[in-house]
Amino acid sequence: MKNGRFFVGLVGVAAVVAWLMWTGISDSMVYYLTPSELLERVEGDPAFHELGVKVGGQVVEGSWARRKSGAGTHEFLVADLENPDVAFAVRYGDILPDTFNDQAEVVVEGVFGTDGVFRAHTVLTKCGSRFEAAEEELAA
């Protein structure tokens, strides 16, 4: 009888832990898309404008500008890596990473507005340098 209660209690605790993990994961889930995928999803479901998403792409050369309104807003275009003709405007009101430049690969996180502007609350850049050993070091 004691073993039966123990196993029932153990299953109950496991179920509660699993439920807490599932709700925690689903609440913090954010989609990661390419610009092409984002535009397709928005076209198919306009409610997608209300979801927070992550989008990876490349800053379009010559598109980066800083507006002096308030604390300063950065505006630039992000294009799809595989289809550079697909791009959208990004607006970001915080400090950009040190590795951000006019041709950086970026991941932006935020909301894609109904006006076609992505309002980012996070901008990450991929490091352009490669950490490889010099030929002399390989020979040693």
C-alpha positions as CSV (number, residue, x, y, z in Angstrom):
1,M,0.0,0.0,0.0
2,K,2.8,2.4,0.8
3,N,4.5,1.7,-2.5
4,G,1.3,2.5,-4.4
5,R,0.9,5.9,-2.7
6,F,4.5,6.6,-3.4
7,F,4.2,5.9,-7.1
8,V,0.9,7.9,-7.4
9,G,2.7,10.9,-5.7
10,L,5.7,10.5,-7.9
11,V,3.5,10.5,-11.1
12,G,1.6,13.5,-9.8
13,V,4.9,15.4,-9.2
14,A,6.2,14.4,-12.6
15,A,3.0,15.6,-14.3
16,V,3.2,19.0,-12.5
17,V,6.8,19.4,-13.5
18,A,6.1,18.5,-17.1
19,W,3.2,20.9,-17.2
20,L,5.3,23.7,-15.8
21,M,8.1,23.0,-18.3
22,W,5.7,23.0,-21.2
23,T,3.9,26.2,-20.3
24,G,7.3,27.9,-19.7
25,I,8.7,26.8,-23.0
26,S,5.6,27.7,-25.0
27,D,5.4,31.2,-23.4
28,S,9.0,32.0,-24.3
29,M,9.0,30.4,-27.8
30,V,9.9,32.8,-30.6
31,Y,9.9,31.9,-34.3
32,Y,13.2,32.1,-36.2
33,L,12.6,32.9,-39.9
34,T,14.2,34.2,-43.0
35,P,12.9,37.5,-44.5
36,S,11.2,35.4,-47.3
37,E,9.5,33.1,-44.7
38,L,8.3,36.1,-42.6
39,L,6.7,37.9,-45.6
40,E,5.0,34.6,-46.7
41,R,3.6,34.0,-43.2
42,V,2.3,37.6,-42.9
43,E,0.7,37.3,-46.3
44,G,-1.0,34.1,-45.3
45,D,-2.1,35.2,-41.8
46,P,-2.3,38.9,-41.0
47,A,-2.5,38.0,-37.3
48,F,1.2,37.1,-37.6
49,H,1.9,40.9,-37.2
50,E,1.2,40.6,-33.5
51,L,3.7,37.8,-32.8
52,G,7.2,38.3,-31.7
53,V,9.7,36.8,-34.2
54,K,13.4,36.4,-34.8
55,V,14.6,37.0,-38.4
56,G,18.0,36.4,-39.8
57,G,19.4,38.1,-42.8
58,Q,22.0,40.6,-44.1
59,V,22.0,44.4,-43.8
60,V,21.6,45.9,-47.2
61,E,24.7,47.9,-48.1
62,G,24.1,51.7,-47.9
63,S,20.8,51.4,-46.1
64,W,21.9,52.1,-42.5
65,A,20.9,55.5,-41.2
66,R,20.6,57.0,-37.7
67,R,17.8,59.3,-37.0
68,K,18.3,62.0,-34.2
69,S,14.8,61.7,-32.8
70,G,14.9,61.2,-29.1
71,A,17.8,58.9,-28.1
72,G,18.5,58.1,-31.7
73,T,16.9,55.5,-33.8
74,H,18.8,53.2,-36.2
75,E,17.1,52.3,-39.5
76,F,18.3,49.8,-42.0
77,L,17.1,47.2,-44.5
78,V,17.6,43.5,-43.9
79,A,17.6,41.2,-47.0
80,D,17.3,37.4,-47.3
81,L,20.6,35.7,-47.6
82,E,19.4,33.4,-50.4
83,N,17.1,35.9,-52.2
84,P,18.5,39.4,-51.8
85,D,15.6,40.9,-53.6
86,V,13.4,40.2,-50.5
87,A,14.0,42.8,-47.9
88,F,12.3,44.9,-45.2
89,A,13.0,48.0,-43.1
90,V,14.1,47.6,-39.5
91,R,13.8,50.3,-36.9
92,Y,15.9,49.9,-33.7
93,G,16.1,52.4,-30.8
94,D,19.0,51.1,-28.8
95,I,22.8,50.8,-29.1
96,L,23.9,48.5,-31.9
97,P,26.6,45.8,-31.3
98,D,30.2,46.8,-31.9
99,T,30.4,44.3,-34.9
100,F,27.4,45.9,-36.7
101,N,28.3,47.4,-40.1
102,D,26.7,48.2,-43.4
103,Q,27.0,44.5,-44.6
104,A,26.7,42.5,-41.4
105,E,24.7,39.3,-41.0
106,V,22.2,40.0,-38.3
107,V,19.4,38.4,-36.3
108,V,16.7,40.9,-35.3
109,E,14.0,40.1,-32.7
110,G,10.8,42.1,-32.5
111,V,7.5,42.6,-34.2
112,F,6.8,43.1,-37.9
113,G,4.3,46.0,-38.2
114,T,1.4,46.2,-40.6
115,D,3.2,49.2,-42.2
116,G,6.0,46.8,-43.3
117,V,8.5,48.1,-40.7
118,F,10.1,45.6,-38.3
119,R,10.4,47.1,-34.9
120,A,13.3,45.4,-33.3
121,H,14.0,45.2,-29.6
122,T,17.2,43.1,-30.1
123,V,19.8,43.2,-32.8
124,L,22.6,40.6,-32.9
125,T,25.4,40.4,-35.4
126,K,27.3,37.4,-36.5
127,C,31.0,37.8,-36.2
128,G,32.6,38.3,-39.6
129,S,36.1,37.2,-38.6
130,R,37.1,33.6,-38.6
131,F,39.1,32.2,-35.8
132,E,41.6,30.0,-37.6
133,A,45.1,29.1,-36.8
134,A,47.8,30.7,-38.9
135,E,49.7,28.4,-41.3
136,E,52.9,28.7,-39.2
137,E,51.1,27.5,-36.1
138,L,49.7,24.5,-38.0
139,A,53.2,23.5,-39.2
140,A,54.6,23.4,-35.7
